[in-house]
Amino acid sequence: MIDITKQYKTRDGRKVVLHNIVLKNSCKKNVTYPVKGTIYLNTKKNWGHQATRYTIWSINGIADVVWGKHKEDDLIEVK
């Protein structure tokens, strides 16, 4: 289970900053992807800032529970 107080990286080694975990939506129903955060990409944009991508994960750190297409974005705890 993902803990927002710990540090994580993606399976392929990119830095991740977690923002929050929201287990239920506004109708009080459980959500599939409650973990929200940003992946820092390896490239830099023209104006010198590092490129990022907002992403959501399951509570177990899986990026794509349904199709399994984005395994490289799965979360791994940094020790």
PEKA-V895303 format. One record per pair of residues at least 24 apart in sequence whose C-alpha atoms are under 10 Angstrom apart, sorted by sequence separation. I is the first residue (numbers start at 1). J is the second residue. If there is no record, write none. Layout:
<<I	J> <I	J>>
This chain:
<<15	39> <16	40> <32	56> <33	57> <34	58> <35	59> <14	39> <15	40> <16	41> <32	57> <33	58> <34	59> <35	60> <14	40> <15	41> <32	58> <33	59> <34	60> <35	61> <14	41> <15	42> <31	58> <32	59> <33	60> <34	61> <35	62> <13	41> <14	42> <31	59> <33	61> <35	63> <10	39> <13	42> <33	62> <9	39> <10	40> <33	63> <4	35> <8	39> <9	40> <33	64> <2	34> <3	35> <4	36> <32	64> <33	65> <2	35> <4	37> <32	65> <32	66> <39	73> <19	54> <21	56> <23	58> <16	52> <18	54> <20	56> <21	57> <23	59> <15	52> <16	53> <17	54> <18	55> <19	56> <21	58> <22	59> <16	54> <18	56> <21	59> <16	55> <18	57> <10	61> <10	62> <8	61> <10	63> <2	57> <2	58> <3	59> <1	58> <2	59> <3	60> <16	73> <1	59> <2	60> <3	61> <14	72> <1	60> <2	61> <11	70> <12	71> <13	72> <14	73> <16	75> <1	61> <2	62> <11	71> <12	72> <13	73> <15	75> <16	76> <10	71> <11	72> <12	73> <14	75> <16	77> <10	72> <11	73> <12	74> <13	75> <10	73> <11	74> <12	75> <13	76> <15	78> <9	73> <10	74> <11	75> <12	76> <9	74> <10	75> <11	76> <13	78> <8	74> <9	75> <10	76> <11	77> <8	75> <9	76> <10	77> <7	75> <8	76> <9	77> <10	78> <7	76> <8	77> <9	78> <7	77> <8	78> <6	77> <7	78> <8	79> <6	78> <7	79> <2	75> <6	79> <2	76> <3	77> <2	77>>
